[in-house]
Amino acid sequence: MRFSLGIASLMFSGLAACAMQAADPQDQREPTQQLRVLVKLQDASADPLVLVRQASSIAGVPVHYAAAVGPRWHALTLSCASSAECDAALQRMRADRQAFAEVERDSLKRAGS
């Protein structure tokens, strides 16, 4: 019985996390532009969810985690309604020196992009 309760609890936690993510009104928009950026954090962080929430709050647009590039470097994708909105979000992120030591456009070409 404990095994069943443990699985049920784990499933409920996953569903609650999905519901929490879907409740963000910014995530309900259809993005027409995406901008991949590299951010260097002031402090090392191992929690992508915390980073995404913080970056979304600063940028003012939905942000999605792409990959860890190093202990303090992370790749993020900004989802915007226009290229002007992405540019403004990038500037807001660059201006927040408490969170980010550096914010740069990810200009590397990747297979399939």
C-alpha positions in Angstrom: 0.0 0.0 0.0 2.8 2.4 0.7 4.2 1.9 -2.7 0.9 2.9 -4.3 0.6 6.0 -2.1 4.2 7.0 -3.0 3.4 6.7 -6.7 0.1 8.6 -6.3 1.9 11.3 -4.4 4.6 11.6 -7.1 1.9 11.7 -9.9 0.0 14.4 -8.0 3.2 16.5 -7.6 3.8 16.2 -11.4 0.3 17.2 -12.2 0.4 20.1 -9.8 3.7 21.4 -11.4 2.1 21.2 -14.9 -1.0 23.1 -13.7 1.2 25.7 -12.1 3.1 26.2 -15.3 -0.1 26.4 -17.4 -1.6 29.0 -15.1 1.0 31.7 -16.2 -1.0 34.0 -18.6 2.2 34.9 -20.5 2.6 31.2 -21.5 -0.9 31.3 -23.1 0.2 33.6 -26.0 1.3 32.2 -29.3 4.9 33.4 -29.8 5.8 34.4 -33.3 9.5 35.0 -32.4 12.0 33.0 -30.4 15.3 34.3 -29.3 17.9 32.0 -27.8 20.2 33.7 -25.3 23.2 32.7 -23.1 23.2 34.0 -19.6 26.0 34.1 -17.1 24.6 34.1 -13.6 26.1 36.1 -10.8 25.8 33.0 -8.6 25.9 29.4 -9.7 22.5 27.8 -9.8 21.6 24.1 -10.2 17.8 24.7 -10.4 16.6 25.4 -14.0 13.0 26.0 -12.8 14.1 28.8 -10.4 16.2 30.3 -13.2 13.3 30.2 -15.7 10.9 31.9 -13.3 13.5 34.6 -12.4 14.4 35.2 -16.1 10.7 35.3 -17.1 10.0 37.8 -14.4 12.9 40.0 -15.5 12.3 39.7 -19.2 8.6 40.1 -19.1 8.1 37.3 -21.7 7.9 33.5 -21.3 11.4 31.9 -21.0 12.2 28.3 -21.5 15.3 26.4 -20.3 17.5 25.0 -23.1 20.7 23.8 -21.5 23.4 24.3 -19.0 26.6 25.4 -20.8 28.8 25.6 -17.7 28.4 26.1 -13.9 27.2 29.7 -14.3 26.3 29.8 -18.0 22.9 28.7 -19.3 21.1 28.8 -22.6 17.5 30.1 -22.5 14.9 30.7 -25.1 12.7 33.8 -25.0 9.2 33.5 -26.6 7.9 36.8 -27.9 5.1 38.2 -29.9 7.6 40.2 -32.1 11.3 40.7 -32.7 10.9 44.2 -31.0 9.4 42.5 -27.9 12.4 40.0 -27.9 14.8 43.0 -28.2 13.2 44.8 -25.3 13.2 41.6 -23.2 16.9 41.1 -23.9 17.6 44.7 -22.8 15.7 44.2 -19.5 17.7 41.0 -18.8 21.0 42.8 -19.6 20.0 45.7 -17.3 19.5 43.4 -14.3 23.1 43.1 -13.1 22.1 41.5 -9.8 20.8 38.4 -11.5 22.9 38.2 -14.7 26.6 39.0 -15.1 26.2 38.7 -18.8 23.4 38.2 -21.3 24.2 37.5 -25.0 22.4 36.4 -28.1 23.3 32.8 -28.8 24.7 33.1 -32.3 26.0 29.5 -32.8 24.5 27.6 -35.7 23.0 24.3 -34.7 22.1 21.3 -36.8 18.5 21.6 -38.0 18.2 25.3 -37.2 
